[in-house]
Amino acid sequence: MRLISIFSVLFAVLILTSCRELNYKKSPSGFAYKVFSDGKGKPVKLNNIVKFHIEDKVNDSVYKTTFGSSPYYVQTTTLGGETYDIPEIWTKLRVGDSVVVVQSLDTFIKRNATLPSEIKKGDRYIRTIKILGVFENDSLANLDKEKDNAALTANEKADIKKYLAAHKIEGVQEMPSGLFVKITNPGTGNLIDSGKLVSVKYKGLNWSGRIFDTNMDSSFGRSALLDFTVDVTPMIKGFNETIKMMRKGAEATAYIPSTLGYGPEGIPPTINSNEKLIFEIKVVDVKDSPLPAPVTNPVADSTKKKKSKN
């Protein structure tokens, strides 16, 4: 359900003004853009790490936004030239700038981009970026990100505690990471460890209680068990951490902050940017993960065979 790329964005207040009225420029690949700047901020250079807020809009409908929550951090490469995307204009921006971009989704279709089903031919994609900071290397960006994540985690912990209190949910374990887990059935055997192959039933809900995915019934076409290897198969951190608190046959409800979920990207329109999630999980089976096949070296094997013949 992800739309084109993480560079999609906009300020709704600026969208109401037409491209012609704002005197938009054209990027090398042909999308329209307008930069709003006082010319005083630190300039963005190639290979910097840029920190920014984004909001996406398709026609008049907001698709995704990070304003009021956690921003993106992205390296400012050109991605090989005329990509019909924001990297073409990174170096025209400064800290404090906003840029509004208007793109035709028909152009993405012509470029064989995969679009969500709700996107139609003829739609306009309007995006805005607000530049919050620029860092020369990953270390500096990571320090800033850790500071932001710590503040967001603290806020989300408080929100989850309020939710649990309001719904009179007791017996919940609070983890240092910000994860909250209620074990409703302890199961049997050892705690599930890294590298184990698990088979689970799950139900994912957003904070309002709307189910966004499940394999506990066939309503989402996923009645088969979810099989994955702990700490090997890519999973959101909150789900993975919950599994390692469970045993075979165990059942639990996990209250997952966005920092351990899908973060600022989300999976629009199913999961919003920086959205807290609830997962009901049942571990059906736990096995040792199959060992990988031995790696062979054809050249070495061939040499060994020749020596044995001699």
C-alpha positions in Angstrom: 0.0 0.0 0.0 3.0 2.3 -0.1 2.7 5.2 -2.6 5.7 5.6 -5.0 8.4 6.7 -2.6 9.1 8.2 0.8 9.8 11.6 -0.7 6.0 12.3 -1.1 4.8 15.4 0.7 2.8 18.7 1.1 1.4 21.5 3.1 -2.4 21.7 2.6 -2.4 25.5 3.0 -0.1 25.8 0.0 -2.0 23.3 -2.2 -4.9 25.6 -2.6 -2.9 27.9 -4.8 -2.4 26.8 -8.4 1.0 26.2 -10.0 0.6 29.1 -12.3 -0.2 31.6 -9.4 2.9 30.5 -7.5 5.1 30.6 -10.6 6.3 27.1 -10.3 9.6 25.9 -11.8 10.2 22.7 -13.7 12.6 20.0 -12.5 14.9 18.3 -15.1 12.4 15.4 -15.5 9.4 17.8 -15.7 7.6 18.0 -12.4 6.5 21.4 -11.1 8.0 22.8 -7.8 8.1 26.0 -5.8 10.6 26.7 -3.0 9.6 29.0 -0.1 12.8 30.3 1.5 14.4 33.2 3.4 17.8 32.2 1.9 19.4 32.1 5.4 19.4 28.4 6.3 22.3 25.9 5.9 22.2 24.7 2.3 21.6 21.0 1.5 24.5 19.3 -0.3 24.7 16.0 -2.0 25.3 13.0 0.4 24.1 15.0 3.4 21.5 13.5 5.7 18.4 15.7 5.5 15.8 15.8 8.2 12.3 16.8 7.1 8.6 16.6 7.7 6.3 15.5 4.9 2.7 15.4 4.0 1.2 13.7 0.9 -2.0 14.6 -0.9 -3.7 12.9 -3.9 -5.9 15.6 -5.4 -7.7 17.0 -2.4 -7.3 14.0 0.0 -4.4 13.8 2.5 -2.7 10.5 2.0 0.0 10.7 4.6 1.6 13.2 7.0 4.4 13.3 9.6 3.6 16.8 10.8 3.1 16.8 14.6 5.1 13.5 14.8 8.4 11.9 13.9 10.2 13.3 10.8 12.2 11.4 8.0 16.0 11.3 7.7 17.2 10.6 4.2 20.5 10.8 2.4 20.4 13.4 -0.4 21.6 11.4 -3.4 20.5 12.2 -7.0 19.5 8.5 -7.6 21.1 8.6 -11.0 19.7 11.7 -12.6 16.2 12.5 -13.8 14.0 10.3 -11.6 10.8 12.4 -11.6 11.3 12.6 -7.8 12.5 15.0 -5.1 16.2 14.0 -5.2 16.5 16.1 -8.4 16.0 19.3 -6.3 17.7 18.5 -3.0 20.5 21.0 -3.5 18.1 23.8 -4.2 16.9 23.7 -0.6 18.1 25.1 2.8 17.2 24.4 6.4 13.9 26.1 7.1 12.8 26.0 3.5 9.5 24.5 2.4 9.0 23.1 -1.2 5.7 22.2 -2.8 5.8 19.7 -5.7 3.0 18.8 -8.1 3.3 15.6 -10.1 1.1 13.8 -12.6 0.5 10.2 -11.5 0.0 9.4 -15.2 3.8 10.0 -15.5 4.5 7.3 -12.9 2.1 5.0 -14.7 4.1 5.5 -17.9 7.3 4.7 -16.0 5.7 1.4 -15.0 5.4 2.4 -11.3 3.2 0.1 -9.1 0.4 2.2 -7.7 -2.1 1.4 -4.9 -5.6 0.4 -6.2 -7.1 3.7 -4.9 -4.9 5.8 -7.2 -6.5 6.5 -10.6 -5.3 7.6 -13.9 -5.4 11.4 -14.1 -4.9 12.0 -10.4 -2.5 14.7 -9.2 0.1 14.0 -6.6 0.9 17.1 -4.5 3.8 17.0 -2.0 5.5 19.4 0.4 8.7 19.1 2.3 9.7 21.2 5.3 13.5 21.0 5.9 14.3 20.7 9.6 18.0 20.0 9.6 21.0 18.9 7.6 23.8 16.6 8.8 27.1 15.8 7.2 27.3 12.2 8.3 25.3 9.3 9.7 26.8 9.7 13.2 25.5 13.3 13.6 22.1 12.3 12.1 21.8 9.3 14.4 22.4 11.4 17.5 19.7 13.7 16.5 17.4 10.8 15.6 18.0 9.2 19.0 17.0 12.4 20.7 13.8 12.6 18.7 13.0 8.9 19.2 13.5 9.2 23.0 11.0 12.1 23.2 8.5 10.3 20.9 8.8 7.1 22.9 8.2 8.9 26.2 5.1 10.5 24.7 3.8 7.2 23.3 4.4 5.4 26.6 2.3 8.0 28.3 -0.5 7.6 25.6 -0.4 3.8 26.0 -0.7 4.0 29.8 -3.7 6.3 29.4 -5.3 3.9 27.0 -4.8 0.9 29.3 -6.2 2.9 32.3 -9.2 4.1 30.3 -10.0 0.6 29.2 -9.2 -0.9 32.6 -6.7 -3.3 31.2 -4.5 -4.9 33.9 -1.6 -7.3 34.1 0.4 -5.6 31.4 4.2 -5.8 31.3 6.0 -2.6 30.4 9.3 -3.1 28.6 12.2 -0.6 28.5 11.7 -0.3 24.7 8.3 1.2 25.1 6.4 -2.1 24.3 3.5 -3.2 26.5 2.4 -6.8 26.6 -0.4 -8.7 28.3 0.1 -12.5 28.4 -3.4 -14.0 28.4 -2.2 -17.7 28.1 1.3 -18.6 29.2 1.7 -21.6 26.9 4.3 -24.3 27.7 8.0 -25.0 27.2 10.8 -22.5 26.9 10.6 -18.9 25.9 11.0 -18.5 22.2 14.5 -17.6 21.3 16.2 -15.9 18.3 16.5 -18.2 15.3 13.4 -20.3 16.1 10.8 -20.9 13.4 7.4 -19.9 14.7 3.9 -20.3 13.3 1.4 -17.8 14.6 -2.1 -16.5 14.4 -2.5 -12.7 14.6 -4.9 -9.8 14.5 -3.7 -6.3 14.0 -5.8 -3.3 15.1 -5.2 0.4 15.1 -5.8 2.6 18.2 -9.5 3.0 17.5 -10.0 -0.8 17.4 -10.3 -1.1 13.6 -8.8 -4.4 12.3 -6.3 -3.7 9.5 -5.1 -7.3 9.0 -5.6 -10.8 10.5 -5.2 -14.5 9.7 -7.5 -15.5 12.6 -10.3 -15.7 10.0 -10.6 -15.4 6.2 -11.8 -11.7 6.2 -8.4 -10.5 4.8 -7.7 -13.6 2.7 -5.0 -14.8 5.1 -6.3 -17.8 7.0 -3.0 -19.7 6.7 -0.5 -19.5 9.6 2.2 -16.8 9.5 5.6 -18.6 9.6 8.8 -16.7 10.3 12.2 -17.1 11.9 12.7 -14.9 14.9 15.3 -12.1 14.4 15.9 -13.3 10.9 12.7 -12.7 8.9 12.0 -8.9 8.6 9.3 -8.1 11.1 8.4 -4.9 13.0 10.4 -4.7 16.2 7.4 -4.7 18.5 6.0 -7.9 17.0 9.4 -9.6 17.2 10.0 -8.5 20.8 6.5 -9.8 21.8 7.2 -13.2 20.3 10.3 -13.6 22.4 8.2 -13.1 25.6 6.0 -16.1 24.6 6.1 -19.9 24.5 4.4 -22.5 22.4 0.6 -22.3 22.8 0.9 -18.8 24.4 -1.5 -16.0 23.7 -0.8 -12.3 24.2 -1.9 -8.8 23.3 0.8 -6.3 22.4 0.5 -2.5 22.6 3.1 -1.3 20.2 4.4 2.3 19.9 5.1 3.6 16.4 8.9 3.6 17.2 8.6 -0.2 17.3 6.0 -0.4 14.5 6.0 1.2 11.0 7.4 4.6 12.1 6.9 7.8 10.1 6.4 5.9 6.9 3.4 3.8 8.0 1.6 1.8 5.3 -0.9 4.4 4.0 -3.8 4.3 3.9 -4.0 1.2 6.1 -1.5 2.4 8.8 -0.9 6.1 9.3 2.4 7.7 9.9 3.6 7.2 13.5 0.5 5.2 14.4 0.5 3.1 17.6 -0.8 -0.5 17.0 -2.4 -3.4 18.9 -1.6 -7.0 18.0 -3.4 -10.1 19.3 -1.0 -13.0 18.9 -1.3 -16.8 19.4 1.8 -19.0 19.0 0.6 -22.2 17.4 4.0 -24.0 16.9 7.7 -23.5 17.6 10.5 -25.4 15.7 14.2 -25.2 15.2 14.8 -23.3 12.0 16.1 -25.5 9.1 19.9 -25.3 8.8 21.0 -23.5 5.6 22.5 -25.7 2.9 26.3 -25.9 3.0 28.0 -23.4 0.7 30.1 -25.2 -2.0 32.9 -23.9 -4.0 32.9 -25.5 -7.5 36.5 -24.5 -8.1 37.8 -26.0 -4.9 35.6 -29.1 -5.3 37.0 -29.6 -8.8 40.6 -29.3 -7.5 39.9 -31.8 -4.8 38.5 -34.3 -7.3 41.6 -34.0 -9.6 44.0 -34.6 -6.6 42.1 -37.7 -5.5 42.4 -39.1 -9.0 46.1 -38.6 -9.1 
